[in-house]
């Protein structure tokens, strides 16, 4: 299963929805990635795909300083799961892989 590409995420948090973009590549069997959102670009760490389960960590400073842990299930060009920041409650995450023309799958909408 390939997770390469640009993914548009929607993270539903208690303070509203966040819509970052994640870019993932799997060159040489090793996954690497970056997240873009809230005016910053951060590296994804501990990025791993185990079957259909994709996990990673990232540190952000906006809208506040947080260390996030993502745990998503991949189904083709869609992913769903959670993001957790320390002891805070988990936030729901859905994602769609962009097509070659830059739009999100499923009629170009973002959820």
LOROGU-475579 format. One record per atom (N, C-alpha, C): residue number from 0; residue in one letter; atom name; x, y negated, z. Coordinates in nm, 4 decimals. Atoms other than C-alpha are relative to their C-alpha. Layout:
<nodes>
@vodren=NUM	vexdo=a	guvex=CA	x=X	y=Y	z=Z
...
</nodes>
This chain:
<nodes>
@vodren=0	vexdo=x	guvex=N	x=0.0855	y=0.1173	z=0.0000
@vodren=0	vexdo=x	guvex=CA	x=0.0000	y=0.0000	z=0.0000
@vodren=0	vexdo=x	guvex=C	x=0.0899	y=-0.1234	z=0.0000
@vodren=1	vexdo=x	guvex=N	x=-0.0775	y=0.1236	z=0.0078
@vodren=1	vexdo=x	guvex=CA	x=0.1355	y=-0.3397	z=-0.0942
@vodren=1	vexdo=x	guvex=C	x=-0.0750	y=-0.1143	z=0.0684
@vodren=2	vexdo=x	guvex=N	x=0.0571	y=0.1198	z=-0.0619
@vodren=2	vexdo=x	guvex=CA	x=0.0769	y=-0.6510	z=0.1128
@vodren=2	vexdo=x	guvex=C	x=0.0658	y=-0.1257	z=-0.0562
@vodren=3	vexdo=x	guvex=N	x=-0.0673	y=0.1142	z=0.0621
@vodren=3	vexdo=x	guvex=CA	x=0.2920	y=-0.8725	z=-0.1107
@vodren=3	vexdo=x	guvex=C	x=-0.1019	y=-0.1011	z=-0.0510
@vodren=4	vexdo=x	guvex=N	x=0.0838	y=0.1047	z=0.0553
@vodren=4	vexdo=x	guvex=CA	x=0.1403	y=-1.2044	z=-0.2028
@vodren=4	vexdo=x	guvex=C	x=-0.0233	y=-0.1129	z=0.0976
@vodren=5	vexdo=x	guvex=N	x=0.0400	y=0.1140	z=-0.0818
@vodren=5	vexdo=x	guvex=CA	x=-0.0110	y=-1.5205	z=-0.0652
@vodren=5	vexdo=x	guvex=C	x=-0.1399	y=0.0271	z=0.0522
@vodren=6	vexdo=x	guvex=N	x=0.1258	y=-0.0296	z=-0.0678
@vodren=6	vexdo=x	guvex=CA	x=-0.2913	y=-1.4759	z=0.1851
@vodren=6	vexdo=x	guvex=C	x=-0.0553	y=-0.1263	z=0.0649
@vodren=7	vexdo=x	guvex=N	x=0.0697	y=0.1103	z=-0.0663
@vodren=7	vexdo=x	guvex=CA	x=-0.5444	y=-1.7402	z=0.2932
@vodren=7	vexdo=x	guvex=C	x=-0.0706	y=0.0568	z=0.1222
@vodren=8	vexdo=x	guvex=N	x=0.0571	y=-0.0487	z=-0.1251
@vodren=8	vexdo=x	guvex=CA	x=-0.6324	y=-1.6810	z=0.6590
@vodren=8	vexdo=x	guvex=C	x=-0.1034	y=-0.0979	z=0.0541
@vodren=9	vexdo=x	guvex=N	x=0.0908	y=0.0792	z=-0.0822
@vodren=9	vexdo=x	guvex=CA	x=-0.9226	y=-1.8051	z=0.8656
@vodren=9	vexdo=x	guvex=C	x=0.0065	y=0.0597	z=0.1401
@vodren=10	vexdo=x	guvex=N	x=-0.0105	y=-0.0424	z=-0.1393
@vodren=10	vexdo=x	guvex=CA	x=-0.8603	y=-1.7846	z=1.2398
@vodren=10	vexdo=x	guvex=C	x=-0.1071	y=-0.0749	z=0.0780
@vodren=11	vexdo=x	guvex=N	x=0.1087	y=0.0604	z=-0.0760
@vodren=11	vexdo=x	guvex=CA	x=-1.1681	y=-1.8470	z=1.4534
@vodren=11	vexdo=x	guvex=C	x=0.0415	y=-0.0043	z=0.1467
@vodren=12	vexdo=x	guvex=N	x=-0.0463	y=0.0191	z=-0.1371
@vodren=12	vexdo=x	guvex=CA	x=-1.0520	y=-1.9916	z=1.7863
@vodren=12	vexdo=x	guvex=C	x=-0.1083	y=-0.0706	z=0.0806
@vodren=13	vexdo=x	guvex=N	x=0.0977	y=0.0728	z=-0.0814
@vodren=13	vexdo=x	guvex=CA	x=-1.2445	y=-2.1397	z=2.0804
@vodren=13	vexdo=x	guvex=C	x=-0.0056	y=-0.1497	z=-0.0321
@vodren=14	vexdo=x	guvex=N	x=-0.0013	y=0.1434	z=0.0317
@vodren=14	vexdo=x	guvex=CA	x=-1.1437	y=-2.4875	z=1.9561
@vodren=14	vexdo=x	guvex=C	x=-0.0261	y=-0.0274	z=-0.1476
@vodren=15	vexdo=x	guvex=N	x=0.0320	y=0.0193	z=0.1406
@vodren=15	vexdo=x	guvex=CA	x=-1.2429	y=-2.4328	z=1.5917
@vodren=15	vexdo=x	guvex=C	x=0.0756	y=0.0959	z=-0.0898
@vodren=16	vexdo=x	guvex=N	x=-0.0633	y=-0.0877	z=0.0983
@vodren=16	vexdo=x	guvex=CA	x=-1.1265	y=-2.2656	z=1.2735
@vodren=16	vexdo=x	guvex=C	x=0.1302	y=-0.0596	z=-0.0509
@vodren=17	vexdo=x	guvex=N	x=-0.1283	y=0.0364	z=0.0583
@vodren=17	vexdo=x	guvex=CA	x=-0.7679	y=-2.2767	z=1.1538
@vodren=17	vexdo=x	guvex=C	x=0.0125	y=0.0750	z=-0.1315
@vodren=18	vexdo=x	guvex=N	x=-0.0102	y=-0.0615	z=0.1324
@vodren=18	vexdo=x	guvex=CA	x=-0.6833	y=-2.2036	z=0.7895
@vodren=18	vexdo=x	guvex=C	x=0.1432	y=-0.0033	z=-0.0537
@vodren=19	vexdo=x	guvex=N	x=-0.1372	y=-0.0059	z=0.0501
@vodren=19	vexdo=x	guvex=CA	x=-0.3140	y=-2.1249	z=0.7482
@vodren=19	vexdo=x	guvex=C	x=0.0113	y=0.0909	z=-0.1223
@vodren=20	vexdo=x	guvex=N	x=-0.0337	y=-0.0868	z=0.1118
@vodren=20	vexdo=x	guvex=CA	x=-0.1556	y=-1.9547	z=0.4494
@vodren=20	vexdo=x	guvex=C	x=0.1229	y=0.0810	z=0.0393
@vodren=21	vexdo=x	guvex=N	x=-0.1127	y=-0.0872	z=-0.0289
@vodren=21	vexdo=x	guvex=CA	x=0.0806	y=-1.6586	z=0.4828
@vodren=21	vexdo=x	guvex=C	x=0.0520	y=0.0564	z=-0.1323
@vodren=22	vexdo=x	guvex=N	x=-0.0646	y=-0.0591	z=0.1183
@vodren=22	vexdo=x	guvex=CA	x=0.3298	y=-1.5490	z=0.2155
@vodren=22	vexdo=x	guvex=C	x=0.0832	y=0.1187	z=0.0467
@vodren=23	vexdo=x	guvex=N	x=-0.0704	y=-0.1225	z=-0.0381
@vodren=23	vexdo=x	guvex=CA	x=0.4603	y=-1.1921	z=0.2373
@vodren=23	vexdo=x	guvex=C	x=0.0652	y=0.0610	z=-0.1236
@vodren=24	vexdo=x	guvex=N	x=-0.0685	y=-0.0732	z=0.1065
@vodren=24	vexdo=x	guvex=CA	x=0.7180	y=-1.0142	z=0.0221
@vodren=24	vexdo=x	guvex=C	x=0.0606	y=0.1262	z=0.0598
@vodren=25	vexdo=x	guvex=N	x=-0.0537	y=-0.1272	z=-0.0465
@vodren=25	vexdo=x	guvex=CA	x=0.8431	y=-0.6591	z=0.0451
@vodren=25	vexdo=x	guvex=C	x=0.1154	y=0.0470	z=-0.0850
@vodren=26	vexdo=x	guvex=N	x=-0.1152	y=-0.0356	z=0.0822
@vodren=26	vexdo=x	guvex=CA	x=1.1764	y=-0.6559	z=-0.1343
@vodren=26	vexdo=x	guvex=C	x=0.0877	y=0.1022	z=0.0707
@vodren=27	vexdo=x	guvex=N	x=-0.0891	y=-0.1001	z=-0.0555
@vodren=27	vexdo=x	guvex=CA	x=1.3940	y=-0.3505	z=-0.0830
@vodren=27	vexdo=x	guvex=C	x=-0.0580	y=0.0774	z=0.1163
@vodren=28	vexdo=x	guvex=N	x=0.0631	y=-0.0738	z=-0.1079
@vodren=28	vexdo=x	guvex=CA	x=1.1410	y=-0.1919	z=0.1500
@vodren=28	vexdo=x	guvex=C	x=-0.0119	y=-0.0753	z=0.1308
@vodren=29	vexdo=x	guvex=N	x=0.0081	y=0.0811	z=-0.1221
@vodren=29	vexdo=x	guvex=CA	x=1.1741	y=-0.4708	z=0.4084
@vodren=29	vexdo=x	guvex=C	x=-0.0971	y=-0.1154	z=-0.0208
@vodren=30	vexdo=x	guvex=N	x=0.0971	y=0.1088	z=0.0085
@vodren=30	vexdo=x	guvex=CA	x=0.8848	y=-0.7093	z=0.4705
@vodren=30	vexdo=x	guvex=C	x=0.0568	y=-0.1279	z=0.0597
@vodren=31	vexdo=x	guvex=N	x=-0.0329	y=0.1321	z=-0.0526
@vodren=31	vexdo=x	guvex=CA	x=0.9521	y=-1.0799	z=0.5134
@vodren=31	vexdo=x	guvex=C	x=-0.1179	y=-0.0907	z=-0.0293
@vodren=32	vexdo=x	guvex=N	x=0.1112	y=0.0900	z=0.0247
@vodren=32	vexdo=x	guvex=CA	x=0.7124	y=-1.3688	z=0.5358
@vodren=32	vexdo=x	guvex=C	x=0.0123	y=-0.1320	z=0.0712
@vodren=33	vexdo=x	guvex=N	x=0.0107	y=0.1311	z=-0.0621
@vodren=33	vexdo=x	guvex=CA	x=0.6311	y=-1.7264	z=0.6247
@vodren=33	vexdo=x	guvex=C	x=-0.1468	y=-0.0372	z=0.0104
@vodren=34	vexdo=x	guvex=N	x=0.1345	y=0.0539	z=-0.0176
@vodren=34	vexdo=x	guvex=CA	x=0.3201	y=-1.9011	z=0.7509
@vodren=34	vexdo=x	guvex=C	x=0.0068	y=-0.1506	z=-0.0175
@vodren=35	vexdo=x	guvex=N	x=0.0076	y=0.1434	z=0.0219
@vodren=35	vexdo=x	guvex=CA	x=0.2197	y=-2.2509	z=0.6431
@vodren=35	vexdo=x	guvex=C	x=-0.1334	y=-0.0507	z=0.0524
@vodren=36	vexdo=x	guvex=N	x=0.1226	y=0.0576	z=-0.0523
@vodren=36	vexdo=x	guvex=CA	x=-0.0314	y=-2.4629	z=0.8291
@vodren=36	vexdo=x	guvex=C	x=0.0299	y=-0.1070	z=0.1021
@vodren=37	vexdo=x	guvex=N	x=-0.0127	y=0.1091	z=-0.0968
@vodren=37	vexdo=x	guvex=CA	x=-0.0800	y=-2.7724	z=1.0433
@vodren=37	vexdo=x	guvex=C	x=0.1299	y=-0.0778	z=-0.0202
@vodren=38	vexdo=x	guvex=N	x=-0.1182	y=0.0796	z=0.0292
@vodren=38	vexdo=x	guvex=CA	x=0.2128	y=-2.9387	z=0.8680
@vodren=38	vexdo=x	guvex=C	x=0.1323	y=0.0660	z=0.0333
@vodren=39	vexdo=x	guvex=N	x=-0.1256	y=-0.0680	z=-0.0288
@vodren=39	vexdo=x	guvex=CA	x=0.4709	y=-2.6746	z=0.9557
@vodren=39	vexdo=x	guvex=C	x=0.0068	y=0.1335	z=-0.0734
@vodren=40	vexdo=x	guvex=N	x=-0.0258	y=-0.1298	z=0.0609
@vodren=40	vexdo=x	guvex=CA	x=0.6261	y=-2.3655	z=0.7986
@vodren=40	vexdo=x	guvex=C	x=0.0833	y=0.0804	z=0.0982
@vodren=41	vexdo=x	guvex=N	x=-0.0709	y=-0.0822	z=-0.0981
@vodren=41	vexdo=x	guvex=CA	x=0.7334	y=-2.0823	z=1.0297
@vodren=41	vexdo=x	guvex=C	x=0.0218	y=0.1406	z=-0.0542
@vodren=42	vexdo=x	guvex=N	x=-0.0340	y=-0.1355	z=0.0400
@vodren=42	vexdo=x	guvex=CA	x=0.8966	y=-1.7449	z=0.9801
@vodren=42	vexdo=x	guvex=C	x=-0.0847	y=0.1006	z=0.0774
@vodren=43	vexdo=x	guvex=N	x=0.0673	y=-0.1112	z=-0.0661
@vodren=43	vexdo=x	guvex=CA	x=0.7029	y=-1.4276	z=1.0530
@vodren=43	vexdo=x	guvex=C	x=0.1076	y=0.0947	z=0.0508
@vodren=44	vexdo=x	guvex=N	x=-0.0972	y=-0.0928	z=-0.0566
@vodren=44	vexdo=x	guvex=CA	x=0.8967	y=-1.1969	z=1.2849
@vodren=44	vexdo=x	guvex=C	x=-0.0697	y=0.1312	z=0.0342
@vodren=45	vexdo=x	guvex=N	x=0.0543	y=-0.1327	z=-0.0322
@vodren=45	vexdo=x	guvex=CA	x=0.8509	y=-0.8279	z=1.3680
@vodren=45	vexdo=x	guvex=C	x=-0.1094	y=0.0414	z=-0.0979
@vodren=46	vexdo=x	guvex=N	x=0.0990	y=-0.0303	z=0.1039
@vodren=46	vexdo=x	guvex=CA	x=0.6564	y=-0.7964	z=1.0403
@vodren=46	vexdo=x	guvex=C	x=0.0086	y=0.1480	z=-0.0355
@vodren=47	vexdo=x	guvex=N	x=-0.0009	y=-0.1441	z=0.0233
@vodren=47	vexdo=x	guvex=CA	x=0.5533	y=-0.4329	z=0.9965
@vodren=47	vexdo=x	guvex=C	x=-0.1334	y=0.0468	z=-0.0566
@vodren=48	vexdo=x	guvex=N	x=0.1175	y=-0.0644	z=0.0563
@vodren=48	vexdo=x	guvex=CA	x=0.3110	y=-0.2264	z=0.7913
@vodren=48	vexdo=x	guvex=C	x=0.0073	y=0.1475	z=0.0342
@vodren=49	vexdo=x	guvex=N	x=0.0078	y=-0.1401	z=-0.0385
@vodren=49	vexdo=x	guvex=CA	x=0.2097	y=0.1104	z=0.9359
@vodren=49	vexdo=x	guvex=C	x=-0.1340	y=0.0526	z=-0.0497
@vodren=50	vexdo=x	guvex=N	x=0.1252	y=-0.0414	z=0.0625
@vodren=50	vexdo=x	guvex=CA	x=-0.0480	y=0.2740	z=0.7104
@vodren=50	vexdo=x	guvex=C	x=-0.0734	y=-0.1223	z=-0.0507
@vodren=51	vexdo=x	guvex=N	x=0.0752	y=0.1195	z=0.0396
@vodren=51	vexdo=x	guvex=CA	x=-0.3169	y=0.0068	z=0.6725
@vodren=51	vexdo=x	guvex=C	x=0.0048	y=-0.1102	z=0.1075
@vodren=52	vexdo=x	guvex=N	x=-0.0105	y=0.0955	z=-0.1112
@vodren=52	vexdo=x	guvex=CA	x=-0.2163	y=-0.1803	z=0.9899
@vodren=52	vexdo=x	guvex=C	x=0.1218	y=-0.0914	z=-0.0196
@vodren=53	vexdo=x	guvex=N	x=-0.1053	y=0.0999	z=0.0172
@vodren=53	vexdo=x	guvex=CA	x=-0.0139	y=-0.5020	z=0.9421
@vodren=53	vexdo=x	guvex=C	x=0.0099	y=-0.0830	z=0.1274
@vodren=54	vexdo=x	guvex=N	x=-0.0214	y=0.0789	z=-0.1214
@vodren=54	vexdo=x	guvex=CA	x=0.1382	y=-0.6728	z=1.2459
@vodren=54	vexdo=x	guvex=C	x=0.1164	y=-0.0953	z=-0.0211
@vodren=55	vexdo=x	guvex=N	x=-0.1119	y=0.0930	z=-0.0020
@vodren=55	vexdo=x	guvex=CA	x=0.3627	y=-0.9742	z=1.2977
@vodren=55	vexdo=x	guvex=C	x=-0.0151	y=-0.0961	z=0.1162
@vodren=56	vexdo=x	guvex=N	x=-0.0021	y=0.1050	z=-0.1016
@vodren=56	vexdo=x	guvex=CA	x=0.4585	y=-1.2476	z=1.5406
@vodren=56	vexdo=x	guvex=C	x=0.0465	y=-0.1285	z=-0.0661
@vodren=57	vexdo=x	guvex=N	x=-0.0463	y=0.1304	z=0.0464
@vodren=57	vexdo=x	guvex=CA	x=0.5089	y=-1.6178	z=1.4852
@vodren=57	vexdo=x	guvex=C	x=-0.0147	y=-0.1009	z=0.1127
@vodren=58	vexdo=x	guvex=N	x=0.0047	y=0.1091	z=-0.0980
@vodren=58	vexdo=x	guvex=CA	x=0.5791	y=-1.9241	z=1.6957
@vodren=58	vexdo=x	guvex=C	x=-0.0456	y=-0.1255	z=-0.0722
@vodren=59	vexdo=x	guvex=N	x=0.0479	y=0.1248	z=0.0580
@vodren=59	vexdo=x	guvex=CA	x=0.3907	y=-2.2467	z=1.6236
@vodren=59	vexdo=x	guvex=C	x=0.0124	y=-0.1122	z=0.1031
@vodren=60	vexdo=x	guvex=N	x=-0.0040	y=0.1157	z=-0.0894
@vodren=60	vexdo=x	guvex=CA	x=0.4109	y=-2.5970	z=1.7660
@vodren=60	vexdo=x	guvex=C	x=-0.1226	y=-0.0886	z=-0.0172
@vodren=61	vexdo=x	guvex=N	x=0.1194	y=0.0802	z=0.0255
@vodren=61	vexdo=x	guvex=CA	x=0.0879	y=-2.7382	z=1.6195
@vodren=61	vexdo=x	guvex=C	x=-0.1195	y=0.0917	z=-0.0168
@vodren=62	vexdo=x	guvex=N	x=0.0346	y=0.1193	z=-0.0764
@vodren=62	vexdo=x	guvex=CA	x=-0.1801	y=-2.7900	z=1.7332
@vodren=62	vexdo=x	guvex=C	x=0.0604	y=-0.0027	z=0.1397
@vodren=63	vexdo=x	guvex=N	x=-0.0722	y=-0.0033	z=-0.1273
@vodren=63	vexdo=x	guvex=CA	x=0.0089	y=-2.6744	z=2.0446
@vodren=63	vexdo=x	guvex=C	x=0.1051	y=0.1097	z=-0.0098
@vodren=64	vexdo=x	guvex=N	x=-0.1062	y=-0.1002	z=0.0025
@vodren=64	vexdo=x	guvex=CA	x=0.3160	y=-2.4644	z=2.1226
@vodren=64	vexdo=x	guvex=C	x=-0.0556	y=0.1343	z=0.0479
@vodren=65	vexdo=x	guvex=N	x=0.0523	y=-0.1331	z=-0.0309
@vodren=65	vexdo=x	guvex=CA	x=0.2126	y=-2.0982	z=2.1107
@vodren=65	vexdo=x	guvex=C	x=0.0849	y=0.1066	z=-0.0686
@vodren=66	vexdo=x	guvex=N	x=-0.0575	y=-0.1189	z=0.0613
@vodren=66	vexdo=x	guvex=CA	x=0.3650	y=-1.7574	z=2.0425
@vodren=66	vexdo=x	guvex=C	x=-0.1162	y=0.0917	z=-0.0330
@vodren=67	vexdo=x	guvex=N	x=0.1160	y=-0.0751	z=0.0460
@vodren=67	vexdo=x	guvex=CA	x=0.1117	y=-1.5653	z=1.8348
@vodren=67	vexdo=x	guvex=C	x=0.0390	y=0.1405	z=-0.0422
@vodren=68	vexdo=x	guvex=N	x=-0.0169	y=-0.1385	z=0.0437
@vodren=68	vexdo=x	guvex=CA	x=0.0802	y=-1.1899	z=1.7755
@vodren=68	vexdo=x	guvex=C	x=-0.1227	y=0.0376	z=-0.0830
@vodren=69	vexdo=x	guvex=N	x=0.1075	y=-0.0369	z=0.0916
@vodren=69	vexdo=x	guvex=CA	x=-0.1268	y=-1.0756	z=1.4757
@vodren=69	vexdo=x	guvex=C	x=-0.0061	y=0.1509	z=-0.0144
@vodren=70	vexdo=x	guvex=N	x=0.0239	y=-0.1427	z=0.0199
@vodren=70	vexdo=x	guvex=CA	x=-0.2793	y=-0.7285	z=1.4312
@vodren=70	vexdo=x	guvex=C	x=-0.1197	y=0.0115	z=-0.0942
@vodren=71	vexdo=x	guvex=N	x=0.1037	y=-0.0001	z=0.1033
@vodren=71	vexdo=x	guvex=CA	x=-0.4739	y=-0.6825	z=1.1071
@vodren=71	vexdo=x	guvex=C	x=-0.0066	y=0.1344	z=-0.0709
@vodren=72	vexdo=x	guvex=N	x=0.0196	y=-0.1168	z=0.0828
@vodren=72	vexdo=x	guvex=CA	x=-0.6177	y=-0.3972	z=0.9036
@vodren=72	vexdo=x	guvex=C	x=-0.0160	y=-0.0463	z=-0.1434
@vodren=73	vexdo=x	guvex=N	x=0.0001	y=0.0387	z=0.1408
@vodren=73	vexdo=x	guvex=CA	x=-0.5537	y=-0.4251	z=0.5286
@vodren=73	vexdo=x	guvex=C	x=-0.0926	y=0.0919	z=-0.0773
@vodren=74	vexdo=x	guvex=N	x=0.0891	y=-0.0743	z=0.0890
@vodren=74	vexdo=x	guvex=CA	x=-0.8226	y=-0.3199	z=0.2815
@vodren=74	vexdo=x	guvex=C	x=0.0056	y=-0.0673	z=-0.1359
@vodren=75	vexdo=x	guvex=N	x=-0.0152	y=0.0590	z=0.1324
@vodren=75	vexdo=x	guvex=CA	x=-0.7070	y=-0.4032	z=-0.0710
@vodren=75	vexdo=x	guvex=C	x=0.0473	y=-0.1441	z=0.0092
@vodren=76	vexdo=x	guvex=N	x=-0.0334	y=0.1421	z=-0.0004
@vodren=76	vexdo=x	guvex=CA	x=-0.7104	y=-0.7817	z=-0.1092
@vodren=76	vexdo=x	guvex=C	x=-0.0625	y=-0.0747	z=0.1169
@vodren=77	vexdo=x	guvex=N	x=0.0572	y=0.0601	z=-0.1210
@vodren=77	vexdo=x	guvex=CA	x=-0.8673	y=-0.8429	z=0.2320
@vodren=77	vexdo=x	guvex=C	x=0.0664	y=0.0584	z=0.1239
@vodren=78	vexdo=x	guvex=N	x=-0.0486	y=-0.0460	z=-0.1302
@vodren=78	vexdo=x	guvex=CA	x=-0.7481	y=-0.8181	z=0.5899
@vodren=78	vexdo=x	guvex=C	x=-0.0933	y=-0.0549	z=0.1068
@vodren=79	vexdo=x	guvex=N	x=0.0788	y=0.0469	z=-0.1141
@vodren=79	vexdo=x	guvex=CA	x=-0.9287	y=-0.8487	z=0.9213
@vodren=79	vexdo=x	guvex=C	x=0.0620	y=0.0551	z=0.1273
@vodren=80	vexdo=x	guvex=N	x=-0.0531	y=-0.0431	z=-0.1278
@vodren=80	vexdo=x	guvex=CA	x=-0.8233	y=-0.8280	z=1.2824
@vodren=80	vexdo=x	guvex=C	x=0.0019	y=-0.1142	z=0.0989
@vodren=81	vexdo=x	guvex=N	x=-0.0076	y=0.1000	z=-0.1061
@vodren=81	vexdo=x	guvex=CA	x=-0.7042	y=-1.0489	z=1.5652
@vodren=81	vexdo=x	guvex=C	x=0.1368	y=-0.0667	z=0.0057
@vodren=82	vexdo=x	guvex=N	x=-0.1218	y=0.0721	z=-0.0361
@vodren=82	vexdo=x	guvex=CA	x=-0.4460	y=-1.3025	z=1.6703
@vodren=82	vexdo=x	guvex=C	x=-0.0109	y=-0.0283	z=0.1488
@vodren=83	vexdo=x	guvex=N	x=0.0014	y=0.0209	z=-0.1443
@vodren=83	vexdo=x	guvex=CA	x=-0.3487	y=-1.3306	z=2.0344
@vodren=83	vexdo=x	guvex=C	x=0.1164	y=-0.0898	z=0.0385
@vodren=84	vexdo=x	guvex=N	x=-0.1026	y=0.0906	z=-0.0529
@vodren=84	vexdo=x	guvex=CA	x=-0.1570	y=-1.6055	z=2.2137
@vodren=84	vexdo=x	guvex=C	x=0.0132	y=0.0264	z=0.1494
@vodren=85	vexdo=x	guvex=N	x=-0.0221	y=-0.0291	z=-0.1418
@vodren=85	vexdo=x	guvex=CA	x=-0.0222	y=-1.4677	z=2.5408
@vodren=85	vexdo=x	guvex=C	x=-0.1221	y=0.0589	z=0.0657
@vodren=86	vexdo=x	guvex=N	x=0.1143	y=-0.0507	z=-0.0771
@vodren=86	vexdo=x	guvex=CA	x=-0.2992	y=-1.4183	z=2.7949
@vodren=86	vexdo=x	guvex=C	x=-0.1335	y=-0.0573	z=-0.0448
@vodren=87	vexdo=x	guvex=N	x=0.1247	y=0.0567	z=0.0512
@vodren=87	vexdo=x	guvex=CA	x=-0.5555	y=-1.6184	z=2.5987
@vodren=87	vexdo=x	guvex=C	x=-0.0813	y=0.1089	z=-0.0695
@vodren=88	vexdo=x	guvex=N	x=0.0823	y=-0.0987	z=0.0703
@vodren=88	vexdo=x	guvex=CA	x=-0.8509	y=-1.4295	z=2.4507
@vodren=88	vexdo=x	guvex=C	x=0.0418	y=0.0107	z=-0.1465
@vodren=89	vexdo=x	guvex=N	x=-0.0323	y=-0.0213	z=0.1410
@vodren=89	vexdo=x	guvex=CA	x=-0.7964	y=-1.2800	z=2.1057
@vodren=89	vexdo=x	guvex=C	x=-0.0929	y=-0.0834	z=-0.0876
@vodren=90	vexdo=x	guvex=N	x=0.0781	y=0.0736	z=0.0992
@vodren=90	vexdo=x	guvex=CA	x=-0.9125	y=-1.4853	z=1.8080
@vodren=90	vexdo=x	guvex=C	x=-0.0195	y=0.0878	z=-0.1222
@vodren=91	vexdo=x	guvex=N	x=0.0317	y=-0.0770	z=0.1194
@vodren=91	vexdo=x	guvex=CA	x=-1.0816	y=-1.3280	z=1.5064
@vodren=91	vexdo=x	guvex=C	x=0.0752	y=-0.0569	z=-0.1207
@vodren=92	vexdo=x	guvex=N	x=-0.0724	y=0.0405	z=0.1200
@vodren=92	vexdo=x	guvex=CA	x=-0.8799	y=-1.3357	z=1.1817
@vodren=92	vexdo=x	guvex=C	x=-0.0552	y=0.0769	z=-0.1192
@vodren=93	vexdo=x	guvex=N	x=0.0305	y=-0.0619	z=0.1291
@vodren=93	vexdo=x	guvex=CA	x=-0.9945	y=-1.2686	z=0.8254
@vodren=93	vexdo=x	guvex=C	x=0.0918	y=-0.0638	z=-0.1024
@vodren=94	vexdo=x	guvex=N	x=-0.0916	y=0.0512	z=0.1014
@vodren=94	vexdo=x	guvex=CA	x=-0.7772	y=-1.3072	z=0.5173
@vodren=94	vexdo=x	guvex=C	x=-0.0362	y=0.0569	z=-0.1366
@vodren=95	vexdo=x	guvex=N	x=0.0165	y=-0.0433	z=0.1386
@vodren=95	vexdo=x	guvex=CA	x=-0.7974	y=-1.2860	z=0.1400
@vodren=95	vexdo=x	guvex=C	x=0.1268	y=-0.0313	z=-0.0761
@vodren=96	vexdo=x	guvex=N	x=-0.1182	y=0.0203	z=0.0826
@vodren=96	vexdo=x	guvex=CA	x=-0.5098	y=-1.2402	z=-0.0990
@vodren=96	vexdo=x	guvex=C	x=-0.0376	y=-0.0870	z=-0.1198
@vodren=97	vexdo=x	guvex=N	x=0.0234	y=0.0844	z=0.1164
@vodren=97	vexdo=x	guvex=CA	x=-0.4854	y=-1.5072	z=-0.3673
@vodren=97	vexdo=x	guvex=C	x=0.0238	y=0.0794	z=-0.1277
@vodren=98	vexdo=x	guvex=N	x=-0.0219	y=-0.0583	z=0.1319
@vodren=98	vexdo=x	guvex=CA	x=-0.5143	y=-1.4073	z=-0.7309
@vodren=98	vexdo=x	guvex=C	x=0.1149	y=-0.0744	z=-0.0666
@vodren=99	vexdo=x	guvex=N	x=-0.1108	y=0.0629	z=0.0717
@vodren=99	vexdo=x	guvex=CA	x=-0.2495	y=-1.4996	z=-0.9868
@vodren=99	vexdo=x	guvex=C	x=-0.0240	y=-0.1465	z=-0.0306
@vodren=100	vexdo=x	guvex=N	x=0.0280	y=0.1404	z=0.0306
@vodren=100	vexdo=x	guvex=CA	x=-0.4284	y=-1.8268	z=-1.0589
@vodren=100	vexdo=x	guvex=C	x=-0.0044	y=-0.0884	z=0.1251
@vodren=101	vexdo=x	guvex=N	x=-0.0076	y=0.0783	z=-0.1233
@vodren=101	vexdo=x	guvex=CA	x=-0.3948	y=-1.9354	z=-0.6939
@vodren=101	vexdo=x	guvex=C	x=-0.1277	y=-0.0050	z=0.0799
@vodren=102	vexdo=x	guvex=N	x=0.1255	y=0.0035	z=-0.0747
@vodren=102	vexdo=x	guvex=CA	x=-0.7569	y=-1.8905	z=-0.5944
@vodren=102	vexdo=x	guvex=C	x=-0.0127	y=0.1245	z=0.0864
@vodren=103	vexdo=x	guvex=N	x=0.0268	y=-0.1178	z=-0.0852
@vodren=103	vexdo=x	guvex=CA	x=-0.8773	y=-1.6586	z=-0.3196
@vodren=103	vexdo=x	guvex=C	x=-0.0917	y=0.0945	z=-0.0750
@vodren=104	vexdo=x	guvex=N	x=0.0886	y=-0.0985	z=0.0601
@vodren=104	vexdo=x	guvex=CA	x=-1.0490	y=-1.3381	z=-0.4222
@vodren=104	vexdo=x	guvex=C	x=-0.1449	y=-0.0310	z=0.0378
@vodren=105	vexdo=x	guvex=N	x=0.1437	y=0.0097	z=-0.0279
@vodren=105	vexdo=x	guvex=CA	x=-1.4278	y=-1.3131	z=-0.4212
@vodren=105	vexdo=x	guvex=C	x=-0.0524	y=-0.1401	z=-0.0268
@vodren=106	vexdo=x	guvex=N	x=0.0568	y=0.1276	z=0.0437
@vodren=106	vexdo=x	guvex=CA	x=-1.5412	y=-1.6174	z=-0.6176
@vodren=106	vexdo=x	guvex=C	x=0.0780	y=-0.1218	z=0.0457
@vodren=107	vexdo=x	guvex=N	x=-0.0819	y=0.1144	z=-0.0320
@vodren=107	vexdo=x	guvex=CA	x=-1.2560	y=-1.8366	z=-0.5033
@vodren=107	vexdo=x	guvex=C	x=-0.0279	y=-0.0647	z=0.1343
@vodren=108	vexdo=x	guvex=N	x=0.0278	y=0.0633	z=-0.1288
@vodren=108	vexdo=x	guvex=CA	x=-1.4022	y=-1.9067	z=-0.1611
@vodren=108	vexdo=x	guvex=C	x=0.0973	y=0.0485	z=0.1056
@vodren=109	vexdo=x	guvex=N	x=-0.0952	y=-0.0310	z=-0.1064
@vodren=109	vexdo=x	guvex=CA	x=-1.2053	y=-1.8983	z=0.1621
@vodren=109	vexdo=x	guvex=C	x=-0.0698	y=0.0602	z=0.1209
@vodren=110	vexdo=x	guvex=N	x=0.0770	y=-0.0686	z=-0.1059
@vodren=110	vexdo=x	guvex=CA	x=-1.4676	y=-1.7154	z=0.3770
@vodren=110	vexdo=x	guvex=C	x=-0.1312	y=-0.0655	z=0.0188
</nodes>
